Amino acid sequence: MDFLQQLGLEAHQAGTATGQNWMNSEETLSSFSPVDNKLIGTVSVTSEQQYEKVVQQAMQAFEEWRMWPAPKRGEVVRQLGEELRNHKDALGKLVSYEMGKSLQEGWGEVQEMIDICDFAVGLSRQLYGLTMHSERPMHRMYEQWHPLGIVGIISAFNFPVAVWSWNSALAWVCGNVCIWKPSEKAPLCGIAVQKITEQVFAANGVPAGVSCLIQGGRNLGEKLSHDTRIPLISATGSTRMGKAVGAAVGARLGKTILELGGNNAIIVSEHADLDMSLIGAIFGAVGTAGQRCTSTRRLIIHKKVYEAFTQKLVKAYSQLKIGNPLDANNHVGPLIDKDAVDAYLKAIEACKAAGGKFLVEGGVCKGEGYESGCYVQPCIAEVKNDWAIVQHETFAPILYVMSYDTIEEAIQLQNGVPQGLSSAIMTLNMRESELFLSHKGSDCGIANVNIGTSGAEIGGAFGGEKETGGGRESGSDAWKAYMRRQTNTINWSTQLPLAQGIQFDLG
């Protein structure tokens, strides 16, 4: 495949890297595409000795990198964004082929990387602190922000490159260095990105260790989480994984950014534009084959439009094209692997056992083009919100629908799950939309009006509440999570007055 050659990927790849120093090991992991079940490549797993070398290299690089002026660091990130533009086509195809998302979404993921680089370049000149008025005469108070050191990044298979860039681009302009453990289900994406990054960094004399790559499974993530030399761990994945990472890092009083599960709903009001709502609901439910943390899992539809809207849904689902994601005519690609297919089938059985009525039946796709066994039929089921299976996030294209009577009831249903990532309401009624966005409305980190739950822009802080973890990445002031705040007070008088008017006289 041409895109593999364009990215400099051979059949066998070293899996550990600090700058241009690539390392092999005896243990390997293989990457098979869910598209056709073909072996893409074999990657070396990071050994204990290699891990230690990576951390030591990162610590050494931090001492130099932190002293580069922030705008100079931003210039390097700007060049990385340009290089990603040059590789957008090939890298997007690799993302699509190794992970299984549609080619449009693969290209879109690389565009997110480009966008966050652009954002970080501007940010490099805007790492602002505040000034405060002191209660003491001839005193000046202000705050400033310093880099933390090493940022450990644990990313998930569903966004194998974009989430890394959200973290690394901001961490770098803030003066940190990064150690990245990509998902073991998409290791070649990590290698491709590291190769692109190392070319830019080498051309700019960036010290080796500012961008590090390690490869492996759960045990390597645990190693990062327990390592006291890594002050911040940014982890994306399941709630189960996030709880383990949070506990490990919290036990050593480290910092975390956790982006975990979502159980996202769209409220479809009686005042909604149903045609527009249909587009948002379907893309949210079947995009990335339902494997986004922001995927639409639930539709909460007003009773007056329930029949009309579900009929539109059923008709639209019959027109979905399922197949090779590299074919731009297809809407839905495969699930990541057979384990994901099993989870999808078990969720369908659990839903039926609870009394769910399927408006569109699910199942594994058979026949030509589906030989990998990872292609499934997006399905729709009528459910109750409090059922255990509905409360659980299944990473698959299963859409649950339910009805409501009042807007207050709809918001209660929307909030009535353990997760709190993304939410949306479709309505042309201003009072409904404002209620949804008020403190009595959605309890999620993201709340949208007249767009779906999926497809966040990098300009806003991304993240959620409750079991979603509470972390924030990407835009707004998310950069502050990658730095430590320091309050400074300067006394330029000839006296030493104490705060709060305290007197301390030695005679």
Secondary structure by P-SEA (a helix, b strand, c coil): caaaaaaccccccccccccccccccccbbbbbbcccccccbbbbcccaaaaaaaaaaaaaaaaccccccaaaaaaaaaaaaaaaaaaaaaaaaaaaaaccccaaaaaaaaaaaaaaaaaaaaacccbbbbbbbbcccccccbbbbbbccbbbbbbccccccaaaaacaaaaaaabbbbbbbcccccaaaaaaaaaaaaaaaaaaccccccbbbbbbcaaaaaaaaacccccbbbbbccaaaaaaaaaaaaaaccccccbbbbbbbbbbccccaaaaaaaaaaaaacccccccccccccccccccaaaaaaaaaaaaaaaccccccccccccccccccaaaaaaaaaaaaaaaaacccccbbbbbbbccccccccbbbbbbbbbbcccccccccccccbbbbbccccaaaaaaaaaccccccccccccccaaaaaaaacccccccccccccccccccccccccccccccccccccccccccccbbbbbbbbbcccccccccbbbbbcc
